[in-house]
Amino acid sequence: MQRSQRGVAALCLTAFLQGMVFYAPVAALYRTQAGISLGQIALIESISWLVVLALEIPWGLFTARVGYRASLLVCCGLYFVSKLVFWRADSFGDFLAERLLLSAVVAGLSGCDSACVCLCAGGQSQRALGFYEAAGIAGLLAASVVFALFLGQNYRLAALLTAVSYGLAALAALALPALPAPPRQSARAQLAALAAQLRAAPRFALFLVAGALLAEVCQFSTVFLSQLLWADRGFGPGALTVAYLALTAAGLCAGGSHRVTGLLGPRRLGRMCFGTAAVCCAGLALGPGPVLCTVFLLALQLAAGVYRPWELSRQNACALRWGPPSVMLSGYSMVSGLVSGAVNAGMSRAADVSLSLVLACCAGLCCAGAVLFEAGFRAQSTQ
């Protein structure tokens, strides 16, 4: 097997194993069963988000110094340790420690994993990124099926199996071949390169904001709102499980992103994804029946899944052009993270009022994303 093929295969296997979060269907219940309140969960999430933002640029600089492979191995090791902590956690401090470790991993991977995929894949970056995204979804789907069929109420066993899977993922990452080293530059020079891009191509920031809006709307709607929507339409436990698995499986469409892009072209792909998401959110806001509600949620998942690999390939191409990719990608992730955090807080407030209101807000955000996408697409750095 050629080095590039071996590298992509190792990364996809790692993503699959890290996607196998066996406790995912009961993640909140796992914490509350251990004595953690919903308020404490929200506090931990807020602290985690702030830590991720604080570590983005420093970890990008670290990756530029030690190399992509070494940085990825450190992240996989920390991922494994975080799951061991989660498995044994039974207090606020334990769960906070797990989340802080996870924050470091998220910050590290944001400037590293997609860059590794692109370096291994060469000219087939979008295709490889699609497979990489789909591999993580496939792992989550497999773990969810195992949980539904065999684990039942044994939450601790689900956490232990997740830790085992992440340990295997860390071993799989060792198969990653040596990769070209990032350019050697001082920290000041690397940060100057990031600032220079945003000054020279400010519209590229709009492109980043558009992608963050689409991703956050999809995440909030399919993960948080879907359960409420289905329960409101009379879905029982069995129907909820089937609907959840179908929605997770829809994310596998990321593997065909390159084919859809080749058929439509990048610009029409973006228009289709944002337009579909806006129509789906608007349709859900009108209170459709159970079948149409599920169709809208599946279409929303498909739109975000097809768009994500193309967006990552564009980000990596621009990062290579403007400066050290790890630092540039960390900067991009920071911009997206700020947008996601603000949008999530706003949608959470709207959801407290009514489901129809928050879904109407989601539709409006998708329309705003479509406008920003058009502006960002015309930026010199995305051509």
Secondary structure, DSSP 8 states (H G I E B T S, - for coil): --HHHHHHHHHHHHHHHHH--TTGGGHHHHHHHTT--HHHHHHHHHHHHHHHHHHHHHHHHHHHHH-HHHHHHHHHHHHHHHHHHHHH--SHHHHHHHHHHHHHHHHHHHTTHHHHHHHHHGGGHHHHHHHHHHHHHHHHHHHHHHIIIIITT-HHHHHHHHHHHHHHHHHHHTT-----------HHHHHHHHHHHHHH-HHHHHHHHHHHHHHHHHHIIIIIIHHHHHHHTT--HHHHHHHHHHHHHHGGGGGGHHHHHHHH-HHHHHHHHHHHHHHHHHHHHT---HHHHHHHHHHHHHHHHHHHHHHHHHHHHHHHHHS-HHHHHHHHHHHHHHHHHHHHHHHHHHHHH-HHHHHHHHHHHHHHHHHHHHHHHTSGGG-
